Amino acid sequence: MYGLIWRVLPGPWVSKLILALGLAVGAALLLWFFAFPAISPHMPFNDGAVDVEGVQTGDGAGSGG
């Protein structure tokens, strides 16, 4: 696949490198800003919460000091 992309890109190797990096960055940005937020509500790690009754947090209780 990468060889096909390299052969299809026009110009000498310097311009091919710049274009290939641009394509990789563009693909990463599309995933980061569109694909990942779209599937985020459906991922199982969003449901991870620990709720322990009778334990207070944030006030230093139970620090043993």
Secondary structure in CASP SS format (residue, H / E / C, confidence):
PFRMAT SS
TARGET T0000
AUTHOR 0000-0000-0000
METHOD secondary structure of the structure
MODEL  1
M C 1.00
Y H 1.00
G H 1.00
L H 1.00
I H 1.00
W H 1.00
R H 1.00
V H 1.00
L C 1.00
P C 1.00
G C 1.00
P C 1.00
W H 1.00
V H 1.00
S H 1.00
K H 1.00
L H 1.00
I H 1.00
L H 1.00
A H 1.00
L H 1.00
G H 1.00
L H 1.00
A H 1.00
V H 1.00
G H 1.00
A H 1.00
A H 1.00
L H 1.00
L H 1.00
L H 1.00
W H 1.00
F H 1.00
F H 1.00
A H 1.00
F H 1.00
P H 1.00
A H 1.00
I H 1.00
S H 1.00
P H 1.00
H H 1.00
M C 1.00
P H 1.00
F H 1.00
N H 1.00
D H 1.00
G C 1.00
A C 1.00
V C 1.00
D C 1.00
V C 1.00
E C 1.00
G C 1.00
V C 1.00
Q C 1.00
T C 1.00
G C 1.00
D C 1.00
G C 1.00
A C 1.00
G C 1.00
S C 1.00
G C 1.00
G C 1.00
END
